[in-house]
């Protein structure tokens, strides 16, 4: 049985409220879950009430082999729990990704193809018959 830590949606229309839950990955989004680890309320005005996640329970489930969903990884990073960046595999804020050099090569190759295609499209307009003015 593969276990995931993911969000389950509750609340009214246009006023979502999410629970951070541990569930078998084959189950539906709002089906029965194993354990609730916290809540996330994006509509909450008070920032301290937006994220309520028990970090110790999350660490315990990850140690048992539970996989974090992408949304939960982002929540844990935003919530600012100490040690969560290492748990989620996030890099420190100062460490930015560098674009690989191959992207520049691809960019220029595509740009050259577009130029070539524009040159090919420049075809002389179709010839029309001129009416004789001598009638």
C-alpha positions, 0 to 999 in steps of 0.5 A: 500500500502506497501512502501519500500526504496530500490535501483534501478540499472542504468548505463552500463554493469559492471559499475553500478549506483544505485538510492535510491528510495521510491517505492511500494514493488509490483513494479519491480526493475526499474519501476516508483518510488514515490521519489528519496532519493539519489544515490550510485555509487560503481565505483566512485573513489572519496569517497565523491561522492560514497554516496549521500543520503538525510538523512532527507528525509529517516527519513521522509519516515521511520516515515511514515512507509516505510521499508528499504531494507537490501542493503539500511540499509547497505548503510546508515551505511557505508555513516556515516550519524549521527543517521542512526545507530539507524534508521537502527537498527544497533548496535554500533561497539564495541558491538559484537554478542556472539555465543549462547552455543547451537552451540557448542552442535550442533557442537559436536553432528555432529562431533560425528555422523561423527566419528560414520559413519566413524567407520561403513564404515570400512568394511573388503574388499570383499574376492576373490578366491585364485587360486590353485598353484597345477595344 
